[in-house]
Amino acid sequence: MANILIIDDETGILQLMSKVCKRQGHTTYTCLTGKEGLEKLDSVSPDLMIVDLKIGDMLGLDIIEHSQQRHPHTRVIMVTGHGSVDSAVQAMKLGAFDYLTKPFELADLQRTINLALKEKAPGEAPSLPTVTDSSELEFQLSHSQLIGASPKITEILTLVEKIADNDSPVLLEGEFGSGKQMVARHIHNTSKRNPAPFKTLQCSALPENLLEVELFGHPSGESSSIFNRAAGGTVVLEEINLLPLRLQSQLERYLEEKAEQRLQSPSSAESHARLIATATISLEECIQQGSFREDLYYRISIIPVPIPSLRERKEDIPLLIQHFLDRHAKTTRQKACEIDTYARKLLEHYRWPGNVGELQNAIERACCLCEKNHIRPIDLPPKIAQKLELSSGEQQVSQSIPLGESLSDYIRKQERTFIRETLKFNGGSREKTAGMLGISIATLYRKMGLKIEREKALS
């Protein structure tokens, strides 16, 4: 077993990572500051160090550089936020073994630790322990469950069962927040590749030169590619539609070479990482616009899986609401909040342009603001609470109403808007406008406030 140093300024995450390491039989040392971490690094000289990118008193990159200079045998895993992947790649160039992007799952942390220690000592291959405590399985740094019982989600779940153990690339197309990464994670967890790494790379998060290093490794061999680090597992390239054309060409050649290797040696298929690509817009439209290579499209879209927006599966909203309420209760260790009937109706009829991610944020906000664990419309985001569905014949019209504003202020604003639009209709003629509205010119000016208001209305 190994000595592992963990440096992170978030106490909860620090304790959780330490618990994972101890469960594997390792000896752990935890530090909340960079200064304390450097002192412990020099005194212990650990086999493995897990360090956060931003610790408060210093950057994790500085600690990694210090470690490589004085303790070159120490393997390093960096933990970073989703928006700091470029710094994580810099860490790889400094000599880090791998990085984990928050939020991550405990299983990913376990796998990365084992791989780092295995590479450090080829003669030792630590076994991956099985997590038997169900409460720990539930308390993960991310929750990647695919929630829903609608026909569209049922169709996706059925398809995943068919393709899970297939090695062909998968393309997931859908709007932001629709759940593409959850589907990707579900494919991985359902497959025989589950014990191996699950790696994601946001194609829009890195400059082109760092993105190239992350995809294909450094020419000098200082850092390996994400495909090598995920050997036997899954690589998810998010927003592949934003991958620069030059790298699209390289990726197509790389995938072609890997496909030929699998044909020549079918037994080696499991040693290669499976590719899952995601896109927020249609890649076929990108091809027509000249921003995406057609040959790469056919290479990565062998199994296309369209991901529906939340408004296309509204019957899943009640299930998702309850899921996020329960999840918030588990995270805060409190009783789950309840939602009154009208607030629930507002949530179920809102169009959710931000999809599942927007719903999750709305529920979390409401849980934080509500009183006595009871969510009312006033606890919801204003753009949701102020939406009203009006029936006009057979059509359903959505209208925003500023609930909470006084009646006199609301009427005054509506009146001025009506007068301003009537002025435009009459080409700016105040006489025609006053006559059409059935008021005097003096009343027209008074209701508009200042003369400059009229000039603005005509501009």
C-alpha positions as a printed NumPy array, in Angstrom:
array([[  0.   ,   0.   ,   0.   ],
       [  1.07 ,   3.605,  -0.558],
       [  1.554,   6.913,   1.273],
       [ -0.783,   9.527,  -0.226],
       [ -0.719,  13.281,   0.405],
       [ -3.974,  15.18 ,  -0.284],
       [ -3.991,  19.008,  -0.464],
       [ -7.36 ,  20.784,  -0.806],
       [ -8.853,  23.812,   0.965],
       [-12.398,  22.365,   0.963],
       [-12.726,  20.337,   4.158],
       [-15.597,  18.14 ,   2.942],
       [-13.864,  17.114,  -0.283],
       [-10.563,  16.626,   1.547],
       [-12.157,  14.247,   4.052],
       [-14.042,  12.373,   1.334],
       [-10.917,  11.807,  -0.795],
       [ -9.018,  10.709,   2.305],
       [-11.764,   8.222,   3.124],
       [-11.573,   6.754,  -0.397],
       [ -7.789,   6.298,  -0.071],
       [ -7.99 ,   4.761,   3.398],
       [-10.652,   2.318,   2.194],
       [ -8.109,   1.114,  -0.357],
       [ -5.626,   0.451,   2.456],
       [ -3.386,   3.489,   1.893],
       [ -1.909,   5.818,   4.509],
       [ -3.128,   9.39 ,   3.953],
       [ -1.894,  12.831,   4.977],
       [ -4.296,  15.767,   4.537],
       [ -3.492,  19.492,   4.313],
       [ -5.81 ,  22.478,   3.947],
       [ -3.14 ,  24.998,   2.847],
       [ -0.369,  25.006,   0.267],
       [  2.261,  25.946,   2.842],
       [  1.312,  23.032,   5.073],
       [  1.208,  20.787,   2.001],
       [  4.763,  21.691,   0.939],
       [  6.086,  20.992,   4.438],
       [  4.343,  17.603,   4.532],
       [  5.55 ,  16.817,   0.993],
       [  9.175,  17.415,   1.98 ],
       [  8.907,  15.488,   5.255],
       [  6.952,  12.458,   3.957],
       [  8.004,  12.261,   0.276],
       [  4.773,  10.374,  -0.566],
       [  4.162,   7.852,  -3.334],
       [  1.197,   9.889,  -4.616],
       [ -0.001,  13.465,  -4.181],
       [ -3.536,  14.697,  -4.954],
       [ -3.597,  18.497,  -5.129],
       [ -6.296,  21.06 ,  -5.939],
       [ -5.525,  23.724,  -8.551],
       [ -6.463,  26.635,  -6.275],
       [ -5.811,  26.147,  -2.587],
       [ -6.081,  29.709,  -1.29 ],
       [ -2.544,  30.636,  -0.335],
       [ -0.914,  29.297,  -3.519],
       [ -1.531,  27.53 ,  -6.822],
       [ -1.389,  23.778,  -7.174],
       [  0.907,  24.237, -10.205],
       [  3.596,  25.688,  -7.927],
       [  3.311,  22.681,  -5.611],
       [  3.56 ,  20.292,  -8.578],
       [  6.681,  22.067,  -9.858],
       [  8.236,  21.846,  -6.372],
       [  7.348,  18.158,  -6.209],
       [  8.89 ,  17.359,  -9.607],
       [ 12.121,  19.085,  -8.646],
       [ 12.577,  17.541,  -5.198],
       [ 10.438,  14.389,  -5.278],
       [ 10.43 ,  13.14 ,  -8.885],
       [  9.236,   9.68 ,  -7.809],
       [  5.955,  11.125,  -6.413],
       [  3.029,  10.668,  -8.774],
       [  0.669,  13.658,  -8.973],
       [ -3.069,  13.903,  -9.636],
       [ -4.509,  17.392, -10.017],
       [ -8.102,  18.283,  -9.119],
       [ -9.557,  21.224, -11.015],
       [-12.805,  23.016, -11.783],
       [-14.455,  22.546, -15.195],
       [-13.374,  26.015, -16.374],
       [ -9.678,  25.483, -15.54 ],
       [ -8.836,  22.555, -17.778],
       [ -6.074,  24.582, -19.478],
       [ -4.255,  24.776, -16.121],
       [ -4.715,  21.027, -15.714],
       [ -3.022,  20.461, -19.072],
       [ -0.197,  22.725, -17.903],
       [  0.066,  20.446, -14.87 ],
       [  0.396,  17.453, -17.203],
       [  3.258,  19.21 , -18.99 ],
       [  4.914,  19.771, -15.597],
       [  4.766,  16.026, -15.001],
       [  1.398,  15.317, -13.377],
       [  0.072,  11.83 , -14.073],
       [ -3.541,  12.866, -14.645],
       [ -6.235,  15.302, -13.564],
       [ -9.832,  15.07 , -12.381],
       [-12.412,  17.726, -13.218],
       [-14.933,  18.694, -10.541],
       [-17.526,  17.37 , -10.117],
       [-16.23 ,  13.808, -10.381],
       [-17.387,  10.448,  -9.075],
       [-15.713,   8.471,  -6.326],
       [-15.225,   5.556,  -8.705],
       [-13.206,   7.813, -11.048],
       [-10.997,   8.876,  -8.142],
       [-10.414,   5.233,  -7.175],
       [ -9.508,   4.245, -10.739],
       [ -7.126,   7.178, -11.227],
       [ -5.342,   6.458,  -7.932],
       [ -4.879,   2.806,  -8.877],
       [ -3.611,   3.647, -12.342],
       [ -1.133,   6.198, -10.975],
       [  0.255,   3.764,  -8.409],
       [  0.299,   0.93 , -10.927],
       [  2.365,   2.958, -13.374],
       [  4.658,   4.057, -10.565],
       [  5.364,   0.479,  -9.526],
       [  4.872,  -1.947, -12.434],
       [  5.359,  -4.916, -10.142],
       [  2.405,  -3.88 ,  -8.006],
       [ -1.105,  -3.811,  -9.422],
       [ -3.461,  -2.739,  -6.65 ],
       [ -6.926,  -4.173,  -7.011],
       [ -9.869,  -1.845,  -7.29 ],
       [-11.942,  -2.261,  -4.127],
       [-15.67 ,  -2.613,  -4.307],
       [-17.709,   0.044,  -2.518],
       [-20.185,  -1.849,  -0.408],
       [-21.621,   1.015,   1.65 ],
       [-24.747,   2.11 ,  -0.225],
       [-24.794,   5.483,   1.533],
       [-21.32 ,   6.222,   0.191],
       [-22.41 ,   5.257,  -3.293],
       [-25.178,   7.83 ,  -3.062],
       [-22.94 ,  10.555,  -1.629],
       [-20.793,  11.271,  -4.675],
       [-19.263,  14.484,  -5.941],
       [-21.543,  14.261,  -8.949],
       [-24.817,  12.508,  -9.637],
       [-24.993,  10.964, -13.081],
       [-28.349,   9.237, -12.978],
       [-30.521,   9.333, -16.065],
       [-33.935,  10.303, -14.695],
       [-37.119,   9.87 , -16.699],
       [-39.914,   7.532, -17.766],
       [-41.084,   9.312, -20.914],
       [-41.128,   7.436, -24.259],
       [-38.058,   9.376, -25.444],
       [-35.99 ,   8.489, -22.358],
       [-37.21 ,   4.893, -22.426],
       [-36.079,   4.681, -26.056],
       [-32.62 ,   5.97 , -25.115],
       [-32.289,   3.501, -22.22 ],
       [-33.262,   0.629, -24.512],
       [-30.71 ,   1.757, -27.103],
       [-27.972,   2.046, -24.468],
       [-28.512,  -1.593, -23.468],
       [-27.917,  -2.609, -27.085],
       [-24.798,  -0.515, -27.715],
       [-23.121,  -0.516, -24.296],
       [-20.625,  -3.298, -25.075],
       [-20.12 ,  -2.211, -28.673],
       [-16.808,  -0.442, -29.366],
       [-18.164,   1.825, -32.12 ],
       [-18.077,   5.633, -31.583],
       [-21.273,   7.284, -30.348],
       [-22.503,  10.788, -31.241],
       [-24.862,  12.539, -28.8  ],
       [-26.552,  15.639, -30.202],
       [-28.761,  17.879, -28.068],
       [-29.174,  21.308, -26.524],
       [-27.136,  22.643, -23.6  ],
       [-28.264,  21.057, -20.346],
       [-30.272,  18.293, -22.014],
       [-28.256,  15.537, -20.299],
       [-25.72 ,  14.42 , -22.922],
       [-22.978,  13.754, -20.369],
       [-25.379,  11.744, -18.211],
       [-26.195,   9.563, -21.209],
       [-22.466,   9.172, -21.912],
       [-21.84 ,   8.196, -18.308],
       [-24.75 ,   5.735, -18.435],
       [-23.263,   4.1  , -21.541],
       [-19.927,   3.709, -19.751],
       [-21.419,   2.443, -16.474],
       [-23.578,  -0.103, -18.307],
       [-20.693,  -1.451, -20.396],
       [-17.872,  -3.881, -19.73 ],
       [-15.589,  -0.823, -19.7  ],
       [-17.059,   0.321, -16.398],
       [-13.988,  -0.58 , -14.257],
       [-11.728,   1.498, -16.559],
       [-11.382,   5.318, -16.624],
       [-14.122,   7.672, -17.828],
       [-12.509,  10.868, -19.159],
       [-14.154,  14.024, -20.519],
       [-12.595,  16.843, -22.525],
       [-14.399,  20.099, -23.285],
       [-13.292,  21.075, -26.795],
       [-14.159,  24.734, -26.218],
       [-12.247,  25.032, -22.928],
       [ -8.652,  25.012, -24.205],
       [ -6.469,  27.015, -26.6  ],
       [ -5.699,  25.04 , -29.752],
       [ -2.125,  24.169, -28.781],
       [ -3.121,  22.783, -25.366],
       [ -6.079,  20.978, -26.889],
       [ -3.712,  19.266, -29.326],
       [ -1.471,  18.127, -26.459],
       [ -4.444,  16.779, -24.521],
       [ -5.801,  14.886, -27.543],
       [ -2.584,  13.428, -28.913],
       [  0.068,  13.878, -26.212],
       [  3.198,  16.004, -26.203],
       [  5.723,  15.232, -28.991],
       [  8.502,  15.046, -26.409],
       [  6.574,  12.46 , -24.423],
       [  6.237,  14.798, -21.403],
       [  2.51 ,  14.111, -21.23 ],
       [  0.307,  11.367, -22.627],
       [ -2.942,  11.797, -24.522],
       [ -6.362,  11.541, -22.929],
       [ -6.94 ,   8.381, -25.002],
       [ -3.897,   6.699, -23.456],
       [ -4.892,   7.716, -19.923],
       [ -8.372,   6.288, -20.524],
       [ -7.109,   3.027, -22.038],
       [ -9.811,   0.379, -21.845],
       [-12.369,   2.98 , -20.774],
       [-14.288,   5.855, -22.359],
       [-13.315,   9.297, -23.682],
       [-16.038,  11.922, -24.074],
       [-15.237,  14.868, -26.357],
       [-17.771,  17.543, -25.431],
       [-18.833,  20.177, -27.989],
       [-16.829,  18.506, -30.73 ],
       [-18.475,  20.956, -33.155],
       [-16.049,  23.581, -31.759],
       [-12.926,  21.509, -32.445],
       [-10.606,  23.478, -34.785],
       [-10.491,  22.138, -38.361],
       [ -6.78 ,  21.32 , -38.15 ],
       [ -7.356,  19.116, -35.106],
       [-10.417,  17.57 , -36.759],
       [ -8.117,  16.289, -39.495],
       [ -5.667,  14.877, -36.954],
       [ -8.455,  13.258, -34.967],
       [ -9.883,  11.588, -38.076],
       [ -6.466,  10.1  , -38.91 ],
       [ -5.967,   8.994, -35.302],
       [ -9.341,   7.233, -35.211],
       [ -8.671,   5.598, -38.575],
       [ -5.351,   4.217, -37.303],
       [ -7.002,   2.844, -34.149],
       [ -9.747,   1.225, -36.231],
       [ -7.126,  -0.499, -38.4  ],
       [ -5.293,  -1.739, -35.302],
       [ -8.491,  -3.29 , -33.957],
       [ -9.092,  -5.013, -37.305],
       [ -5.587,  -6.448, -37.314],
       [ -5.768,  -7.477, -33.657],
       [ -9.368,  -7.888, -32.43 ],
       [ -8.135,  -8.996, -29.01 ],
       [ -6.61 ,  -5.539, -28.435],
       [ -9.984,  -3.744, -28.73 ],
       [-10.458,  -3.6  , -24.977],
       [ -7.138,  -1.768, -24.547],
       [ -8.417,   1.156, -26.626],
       [-10.654,   3.873, -25.26 ],
       [-14.148,   4.115, -26.682],
       [-15.042,   7.532, -28.11 ],
       [-18.29 ,   9.332, -27.323],
       [-18.674,  12.772, -28.921],
       [-21.282,  15.374, -28.023],
       [-22.522,  18.393, -29.963],
       [-24.952,  21.169, -29.098],
       [-25.884,  21.815, -32.73 ],
       [-26.385,  19.583, -35.755],
       [-23.02 ,  18.491, -37.177],
       [-24.65 ,  18.061, -40.582],
       [-25.44 ,  21.792, -40.528],
       [-21.816,  22.48 , -39.517],
       [-20.655,  20.456, -42.534],
       [-22.813,  22.586, -44.838],
       [-21.345,  25.734, -43.274],
       [-17.811,  24.411, -43.754],
       [-16.955,  24.338, -40.046],
       [-16.844,  20.544, -39.632],
       [-15.153,  17.849, -41.684],
       [-17.468,  15.369, -43.355],
       [-15.011,  12.463, -43.033],
       [-14.732,  12.982, -39.264],
       [-18.516,  13.184, -38.974],
       [-18.96 ,   9.757, -40.557],
       [-16.154,   8.407, -38.362],
       [-17.742,   9.513, -35.047],
       [-21.451,   9.127, -35.869],
       [-21.618,   5.373, -36.355],
       [-24.179,   5.294, -33.535],
       [-26.068,   8.623, -33.429],
       [-28.24 ,   9.242, -30.358],
       [-30.386,  12.404, -30.385],
       [-30.969,  13.752, -26.866],
       [-34.387,  15.413, -26.414],
       [-34.807,  18.794, -24.732],
       [-36.763,  18.949, -21.497],
       [-39.733,  20.604, -23.215],
       [-39.922,  17.538, -25.48 ],
       [-40.356,  15.258, -22.462],
       [-42.389,  17.342, -20.03 ],
       [-43.833,  14.222, -18.426],
       [-40.393,  13.715, -16.837],
       [-40.452,  17.082, -15.023],
       [-42.272,  15.785, -11.882],
       [-39.723,  12.949, -11.558],
       [-36.831,  15.384, -11.964],
       [-38.309,  17.811,  -9.434],
       [-38.547,  15.06 ,  -6.809],
       [-35.056,  13.819,  -7.671],
       [-33.508,  17.262,  -7.122],
       [-35.504,  17.778,  -3.898],
       [-34.252,  14.447,  -2.525],
       [-30.716,  15.168,  -3.663],
       [-30.675,  18.568,  -1.955],
       [-31.999,  16.95 ,   1.224],
       [-29.2  ,  14.335,   1.178],
       [-26.542,  16.961,   0.513],
       [-27.729,  19.237,   3.343],
       [-28.773,  16.31 ,   5.546],
       [-32.194,  17.887,   6.068],
       [-35.797,  16.873,   5.449],
       [-36.83 ,  17.162,   1.785],
       [-38.724,  20.347,   0.914],
       [-42.336,  20.26 ,  -0.259],
       [-43.763,  22.277,  -3.166],
       [-47.218,  23.791,  -3.124],
       [-49.6  ,  23.052,  -5.99 ],
       [-49.302,  26.389,  -7.82 ],
       [-45.483,  26.435,  -7.655],
       [-45.378,  22.891,  -9.023],
       [-47.732,  23.912, -11.842],
       [-45.429,  26.812, -12.765],
       [-42.463,  24.43 , -12.911],
       [-44.323,  21.899, -15.037],
       [-45.548,  24.472, -17.579],
       [-42.331,  26.497, -17.967],
       [-40.487,  25.861, -21.265],
       [-37.014,  25.394, -19.699],
       [-34.696,  26.84 , -22.361],
       [-31.786,  25.779, -20.125],
       [-33.187,  22.233, -19.894],
       [-32.425,  19.938, -16.949],
       [-29.575,  22.144, -15.71 ],
       [-31.907,  25.137, -15.388],
       [-34.499,  23.041, -13.531],
       [-31.835,  21.791, -11.129],
       [-30.694,  25.342, -10.365],
       [-34.294,  26.526,  -9.877],
       [-35.003,  23.743,  -7.358],
       [-31.772,  24.378,  -5.454],
       [-32.532,  28.108,  -5.282],
       [-36.066,  27.447,  -4.044],
       [-34.811,  25.032,  -1.369],
       [-32.399,  27.678,  -0.088],
       [-34.963,  30.525,  -0.014],
       [-38.134,  28.776,   1.158],
       [-39.442,  28.971,   4.706],
       [-40.366,  25.95 ,   6.847],
       [-39.314,  23.587,   4.034],
       [-42.302,  24.68 ,   1.94 ],
       [-41.618,  26.036,  -1.573],
       [-44.027,  28.69 ,  -2.86 ],
       [-44.081,  30.586,  -6.19 ],
       [-42.213,  33.502,  -4.609],
       [-39.264,  31.144,  -3.962],
       [-38.879,  30.319,  -7.667],
       [-36.743,  32.426, -10.058],
       [-38.76 ,  35.494, -11.218],
       [-38.736,  34.452, -14.88 ],
       [-40.524,  31.237, -13.856],
       [-42.823,  32.651, -11.171],
       [-43.924,  35.512, -13.434],
       [-44.827,  33.335, -16.406],
       [-48.54 ,  32.901, -17.014],
       [-50.092,  30.54 , -19.526],
       [-53.178,  32.14 , -21.125],
       [-55.663,  30.327, -23.331],
       [-56.662,  32.141, -26.519],
       [-59.086,  29.918, -28.369],
       [-57.239,  26.688, -29.056],
       [-53.794,  28.305, -28.625],
       [-51.785,  28.511, -25.412],
       [-49.994,  31.859, -25.028],
       [-47.152,  32.443, -22.558],
       [-46.979,  35.904, -20.975],
       [-44.716,  37.405, -18.337],
       [-46.392,  39.235, -15.459],
       [-44.267,  41.116, -12.874],
       [-45.855,  39.628,  -9.77 ],
       [-44.871,  41.568,  -6.66 ],
       [-45.139,  44.969,  -8.37 ],
       [-47.895,  47.396,  -7.295],
       [-51.014,  47.604,  -9.476],
       [-50.594,  51.354, -10.098],
       [-46.99 ,  50.935, -11.313],
       [-47.988,  48.05 , -13.584],
       [-50.901,  50.005, -15.095],
       [-48.712,  53.094, -15.598],
       [-46.076,  51.105, -17.485],
       [-48.642,  49.367, -19.656],
       [-50.337,  52.704, -20.421],
       [-47.094,  54.394, -21.464],
       [-46.147,  51.431, -23.647],
       [-49.553,  51.593, -25.354],
       [-49.242,  55.353, -25.95 ],
       [-45.699,  55.002, -27.302],
       [-46.728,  52.291, -29.777],
       [-49.767,  54.331, -30.872],
       [-47.484,  57.316, -31.527],
       [-45.311,  55.123, -33.759],
       [-48.429,  53.841, -35.553],
       [-49.452,  57.426, -36.32 ],
       [-46.011,  58.433, -37.563],
       [-45.363,  60.54 , -34.477],
       [-48.457,  62.731, -34.868],
       [-49.589,  63.709, -31.375],
       [-52.889,  65.072, -32.687],
       [-53.823,  61.762, -34.365],
       [-52.604,  59.813, -31.345],
       [-54.613,  61.889, -28.882],
       [-57.705,  61.574, -31.081],
       [-57.264,  57.801, -31.495],
       [-56.874,  57.37 , -27.732],
       [-59.778,  59.707, -26.938],
       [-57.703,  62.056, -24.753],
       [-56.474,  65.655, -25.033],
       [-52.954,  66.562, -26.162],
       [-52.259,  67.93 , -22.668],
       [-53.304,  64.596, -21.148],
       [-51.091,  62.803, -23.69 ],
       [-48.025,  64.806, -22.544],
       [-48.916,  64.336, -18.889],
       [-49.231,  60.568, -19.243],
       [-45.95 ,  60.41 , -21.149],
       [-44.212,  62.379, -18.397],
       [-41.665,  64.59 , -20.158],
       [-41.484,  65.911, -23.667],
       [-38.25 ,  64.033, -24.19 ],
       [-40.218,  60.832, -23.816],
       [-42.109,  61.662, -26.977],
       [-38.895,  62.383, -28.84 ],
       [-37.518,  59.011, -27.722],
       [-40.659,  57.31 , -28.909],
       [-40.179,  58.747, -32.391],
       [-36.485,  57.832, -32.603]])
